[in-house]
Amino acid sequence: TNIMPYAYTIKQMATYGISVKNVNLVNSYNGICMGPEYNTLSNIVNVTGTVMGTGILLDNNWDICRIENLHFGPEYWQNSGLTSFSSSTLSTLTNYMKTNTVGLDLQRIDWTYISDIWLNSMKTAVWFRKGTDGGCPNGQVYNFYIWNSNEGFRCDNIAQYGMELTKGQITASTPITCAPSFDASLTVNSVTLETTNLYAYYNAGNSRATFEKCTFKENSSASATAIYLVSGSVAVNNCTSSNFATDVYFSSNATSSKLVNFNTSSTFLFTSSSGTLRTLNPRAISSKIIVPTGSFSAKTF
């Protein structure tokens, strides 16, 4: 109930090839920091724990960092035996983390491999943003599970080489958010995006997102939208959507996009103020297409 900011538990100085392995962080405010001093070839493996500020911050990492088997959530402090937890204590900790905690703060990182991560009760599970030297992150995240969180992936900035998210599940208020500053490419493959609020994928930037073999799920009392484009473009291939009030929404600033084999559990619901949905495969989704405003052109590829 009186959580105070504190320095990182583990801090790397400017050097090469640091490894952090088999570590459990209990009651860390900030966990592991590599940067902004120059660093490269770092390995973070088998790290678990409860953090309340930032779990891991990477910046100015110029070559191939690896993060493998990372688990953050309130349960590690709860089960440590170091504090007696009541249900109210756990609830207070969980709510604090959902309001304050960033799991991975990824800034200037080059060709980073991240795999097998579990992040529970985060304000932002993974945050991509510009580093102190102006560089941006790129790489891939594979086999991830994010749940009970406010944001899954937040994309403020990504390098022009792009970022790939493969094989995962996100249950969050907004599973993927792209900020107005985001103008690169994002590839999402074999991922379930389950929203507990308004949007499964929300894009406010001039970005290019591709979704392949993904599932968009709605678990909310609100009228939710699977794909909401304030601007930018999207390509959707072999994806499914179910129970959304709107499957796809394009504002007047969104650019031409493609939906192929986008299967819905009922009638496909599309809304646009400018008719920016240019290409559509009508054989793979319902022929009953509702366009409350705007229009679109459909063709078979």
C-alpha positions as CSV (number, residue, x, y, z in Angstrom):
1,T,0.0,0.0,0.0
2,N,3.1,2.3,0.2
3,I,5.2,1.2,-2.8
4,M,8.2,3.5,-3.3
5,P,10.3,3.8,-6.5
6,Y,13.7,2.3,-6.3
7,A,16.8,1.7,-8.5
8,Y,17.2,-1.4,-10.7
9,T,18.1,-4.6,-8.9
10,I,20.6,-5.5,-11.6
11,K,22.3,-2.9,-13.7
12,Q,24.7,-3.5,-16.6
13,M,27.4,-1.0,-17.3
14,A,29.0,-0.5,-20.8
15,T,30.4,-3.9,-21.7
16,Y,29.8,-7.0,-23.9
17,G,28.1,-10.3,-23.4
18,I,26.5,-10.0,-19.9
19,S,24.3,-12.9,-18.9
20,V,21.5,-13.0,-16.2
21,K,20.3,-16.5,-15.7
22,N,18.2,-18.4,-13.2
23,V,17.2,-15.4,-11.2
24,N,13.9,-14.8,-9.2
25,L,13.1,-11.1,-8.4
26,V,10.9,-10.8,-5.4
27,N,9.6,-7.3,-4.5
28,S,11.8,-5.5,-7.1
29,Y,10.6,-2.1,-8.0
30,N,12.7,-2.1,-11.2
31,G,14.3,-5.4,-12.3
32,I,17.1,-5.5,-14.9
33,C,18.6,-2.6,-16.9
34,M,20.9,-2.9,-19.8
35,G,21.5,0.6,-21.2
36,P,21.6,3.4,-22.1
37,E,25.4,2.6,-21.9
38,Y,26.6,0.7,-25.0
39,N,26.0,-3.0,-24.6
40,T,25.7,-6.0,-26.9
41,L,25.3,-9.9,-27.0
42,S,23.3,-10.0,-23.7
43,N,21.5,-13.0,-22.5
44,I,18.6,-13.0,-20.1
45,V,17.4,-16.5,-19.4
46,N,15.1,-18.2,-16.9
47,V,14.2,-15.0,-15.0
48,T,11.0,-14.9,-13.0
49,G,9.6,-12.5,-10.4
50,T,7.3,-9.7,-9.3
51,V,8.3,-6.2,-10.4
52,M,6.2,-3.0,-9.9
53,G,8.0,-0.4,-12.0
54,T,9.8,-1.8,-15.0
55,G,10.8,-5.5,-15.4
56,I,13.5,-5.3,-18.0
57,L,14.8,-2.2,-19.9
58,L,17.0,-2.6,-22.9
59,D,18.6,0.3,-24.7
60,N,21.6,0.9,-26.9
61,N,22.0,-2.8,-27.5
62,W,23.6,-3.0,-30.9
63,D,23.6,-6.7,-31.6
64,I,21.5,-9.8,-31.0
65,C,20.3,-9.8,-27.4
66,R,18.4,-12.9,-26.3
67,I,15.6,-13.1,-23.7
68,E,14.3,-16.6,-23.1
69,N,11.9,-18.0,-20.5
70,L,10.8,-14.8,-18.8
71,H,7.9,-14.9,-16.3
72,F,6.6,-11.7,-14.4
73,G,3.5,-11.5,-12.3
74,P,2.2,-10.9,-8.8
75,E,2.2,-14.6,-8.0
76,Y,6.0,-14.8,-7.5
77,W,5.9,-12.5,-4.5
78,Q,2.8,-14.1,-3.3
79,N,4.3,-17.6,-3.3
80,S,7.8,-16.6,-2.1
81,G,7.0,-17.1,1.6
82,L,8.6,-13.8,2.4
83,T,5.3,-12.0,3.0
84,S,2.0,-13.2,4.3
85,F,-0.5,-12.5,1.6
86,S,-4.2,-12.1,2.1
87,S,-6.7,-11.9,-0.8
88,S,-6.9,-8.1,-0.2
89,T,-3.0,-7.8,-0.3
90,L,-2.8,-9.7,-3.6
91,S,-5.7,-7.6,-5.0
92,T,-3.9,-4.4,-4.1
93,L,-0.6,-5.6,-5.6
94,T,-2.3,-6.8,-8.8
95,N,-4.2,-3.5,-9.2
96,Y,-1.0,-1.5,-8.7
97,M,0.8,-3.5,-11.3
98,K,-2.0,-3.2,-13.9
99,T,-1.8,0.6,-13.4
100,N,2.0,1.0,-13.2
101,T,4.1,-1.9,-14.4
102,V,5.9,-2.3,-17.7
103,G,7.2,-5.8,-18.3
104,L,9.7,-5.1,-21.2
105,D,10.8,-1.6,-22.1
106,L,12.5,-2.2,-25.4
107,Q,14.3,0.9,-26.9
108,R,17.3,0.8,-29.2
109,I,17.8,-3.0,-29.8
110,D,19.1,-4.6,-32.9
111,W,17.9,-8.0,-34.1
112,T,16.8,-9.2,-30.7
113,Y,15.3,-12.6,-30.1
114,I,12.6,-12.9,-27.4
115,S,10.9,-16.2,-26.7
116,D,8.8,-18.0,-24.1
117,I,7.6,-15.0,-22.1
118,W,4.6,-15.0,-19.6
119,L,3.5,-11.5,-18.4
120,N,0.6,-11.2,-16.0
121,S,-1.1,-8.1,-14.7
122,M,0.8,-5.4,-16.6
123,K,0.0,-1.8,-17.4
124,T,2.0,-2.4,-20.6
125,A,3.4,-5.9,-21.1
126,V,5.9,-5.0,-24.0
127,W,6.7,-1.4,-25.0
128,F,8.6,-0.7,-28.2
129,R,9.9,2.9,-28.3
130,K,12.8,5.2,-29.4
131,G,16.0,4.9,-27.5
132,T,18.2,7.6,-26.0
133,D,20.4,7.8,-29.2
134,G,17.3,8.0,-31.5
135,G,17.5,4.4,-32.6
136,C,14.4,2.1,-32.4
137,P,13.9,-1.6,-31.7
138,N,13.6,-4.4,-34.2
139,G,13.6,-8.2,-34.0
140,Q,11.0,-10.8,-33.0
141,V,9.0,-12.1,-30.1
142,Y,8.0,-15.8,-30.2
143,N,5.8,-17.9,-28.0
144,F,4.3,-15.5,-25.5
145,Y,1.3,-15.4,-23.2
146,I,0.1,-12.0,-21.8
147,W,-3.0,-11.8,-19.7
148,N,-5.0,-9.7,-17.2
149,S,-3.3,-6.6,-18.5
150,N,-4.1,-3.1,-19.7
151,E,-1.9,-3.1,-22.9
152,G,-0.3,-6.1,-24.5
153,F,2.1,-4.6,-27.0
154,R,2.5,-0.9,-27.3
155,C,4.3,0.3,-30.4
156,D,5.5,3.9,-30.2
157,N,8.5,3.4,-32.5
158,I,10.0,0.4,-34.4
159,A,12.9,0.5,-36.7
160,Q,12.2,0.3,-40.5
161,Y,13.3,-3.3,-40.5
162,G,10.2,-4.1,-38.6
163,M,9.1,-6.3,-35.7
164,E,7.5,-9.8,-35.8
165,L,5.2,-11.3,-33.2
166,T,4.6,-15.0,-33.6
167,K,2.6,-17.7,-31.8
168,G,1.1,-16.1,-28.8
169,Q,-2.0,-15.1,-26.8
170,I,-2.9,-11.6,-25.5
171,T,-5.8,-10.9,-23.2
172,A,-5.8,-7.2,-22.4
173,S,-7.9,-4.1,-22.6
174,T,-6.1,-3.4,-25.8
175,P,-3.9,-6.3,-27.0
176,I,-1.9,-4.2,-29.6
177,T,-1.7,-0.4,-29.6
178,C,0.2,1.6,-32.2
179,A,0.8,5.2,-31.3
180,P,0.6,8.2,-33.7
181,S,4.5,8.2,-33.8
182,F,4.6,4.6,-35.2
183,D,5.4,4.6,-38.9
184,A,7.1,1.2,-39.5
185,S,5.9,-2.4,-40.2
186,L,4.5,-4.9,-37.7
187,T,4.0,-8.6,-38.6
188,V,1.7,-10.7,-36.4
189,N,1.4,-14.4,-37.1
190,S,-0.6,-17.1,-35.3
191,V,-1.6,-14.8,-32.4
192,T,-4.9,-14.6,-30.5
193,L,-5.9,-11.0,-29.6
194,E,-8.6,-10.9,-27.0
195,T,-9.9,-7.5,-25.9
196,T,-11.5,-6.9,-22.6
197,N,-12.6,-3.4,-23.6
198,L,-12.9,-1.6,-26.9
199,Y,-10.3,-2.7,-29.5
200,A,-8.2,-5.8,-30.3
201,Y,-5.9,-3.9,-32.6
202,Y,-5.8,0.0,-32.4
203,N,-3.6,1.9,-34.9
204,A,-3.2,5.7,-34.7
205,G,0.1,5.8,-36.7
206,N,1.1,5.7,-40.3
207,S,2.1,2.1,-39.9
208,R,1.7,-1.1,-41.9
209,A,0.5,-4.1,-40.0
210,T,0.1,-7.7,-41.4
211,F,-2.0,-10.3,-39.6
212,E,-1.6,-13.9,-40.7
213,K,-3.5,-16.8,-39.1
214,C,-4.6,-14.7,-36.2
215,T,-7.8,-14.9,-34.0
216,F,-9.6,-11.7,-32.9
217,K,-11.8,-12.3,-29.8
218,E,-14.1,-10.1,-27.9
219,N,-14.5,-10.5,-24.1
220,S,-16.1,-7.2,-23.1
221,S,-19.4,-5.7,-22.1
222,A,-18.6,-2.8,-24.4
223,S,-19.3,-2.6,-28.2
224,A,-15.8,-3.6,-29.3
225,T,-14.0,-3.4,-32.7
226,A,-11.5,-6.0,-33.8
227,I,-9.4,-3.7,-36.1
228,Y,-9.6,0.1,-35.6
229,L,-7.5,2.2,-37.9
230,V,-7.2,5.9,-37.2
231,S,-4.6,6.0,-40.0
232,G,-2.2,3.6,-41.7
233,S,-3.0,0.3,-43.4
234,V,-3.5,-3.3,-42.6
235,A,-3.4,-6.6,-44.4
236,V,-5.3,-9.6,-43.0
237,N,-5.0,-13.1,-44.3
238,N,-6.5,-16.3,-43.0
239,C,-7.8,-14.7,-39.8
240,T,-11.0,-15.1,-37.8
241,S,-13.1,-12.7,-35.9
242,S,-16.1,-13.4,-33.6
243,N,-18.7,-11.4,-31.7
244,F,-17.5,-7.9,-32.4
245,A,-19.9,-5.0,-32.8
246,T,-17.6,-3.9,-35.7
247,D,-15.0,-6.2,-37.3
248,V,-13.1,-3.4,-39.1
249,Y,-13.3,0.4,-38.8
250,F,-11.3,2.8,-41.0
251,S,-11.2,6.6,-40.4
252,S,-10.8,9.0,-43.3
253,N,-7.0,9.0,-42.7
254,A,-6.6,5.3,-43.1
255,T,-5.0,4.0,-46.4
256,S,-6.0,1.3,-48.8
257,S,-6.0,-2.1,-47.0
258,K,-6.6,-5.8,-47.9
259,L,-8.6,-8.5,-46.2
260,V,-8.3,-12.0,-47.6
261,N,-10.0,-15.0,-46.0
262,F,-11.1,-13.0,-43.0
263,N,-13.8,-15.2,-41.6
264,T,-16.3,-14.0,-39.1
265,S,-18.8,-15.9,-36.9
266,S,-21.7,-14.0,-38.5
267,T,-22.1,-11.1,-40.9
268,F,-18.9,-9.1,-41.6
269,L,-19.3,-5.6,-40.1
270,F,-17.3,-2.9,-41.7
271,T,-17.5,0.9,-41.1
272,S,-15.6,3.6,-43.0
273,S,-15.9,7.3,-43.5
274,S,-13.9,7.2,-46.7
275,G,-14.3,3.8,-48.3
276,T,-10.6,2.8,-47.8
277,L,-11.2,-1.0,-47.8
278,R,-10.2,-1.5,-51.5
279,T,-9.8,-5.3,-51.8
280,L,-11.8,-8.1,-50.3
281,N,-12.3,-11.8,-51.0
282,P,-16.0,-12.2,-50.8
283,R,-15.9,-16.0,-51.1
284,A,-14.2,-16.4,-47.8
285,I,-16.5,-14.3,-45.6
286,S,-20.2,-13.7,-45.4
287,S,-21.7,-12.2,-48.5
288,K,-23.8,-10.0,-46.1
289,I,-21.5,-7.0,-45.7
290,I,-22.9,-4.1,-43.8
291,V,-21.4,-0.6,-44.4
292,P,-23.1,1.9,-42.1
293,T,-21.1,4.7,-43.7
294,G,-18.8,5.0,-46.7
295,S,-18.3,2.2,-49.2
296,F,-15.8,-0.2,-50.4
297,S,-14.8,-2.1,-53.6
298,A,-14.6,-5.8,-53.5
299,K,-12.7,-8.2,-55.8
300,T,-11.4,-11.7,-55.8
301,F,-7.6,-12.2,-55.9
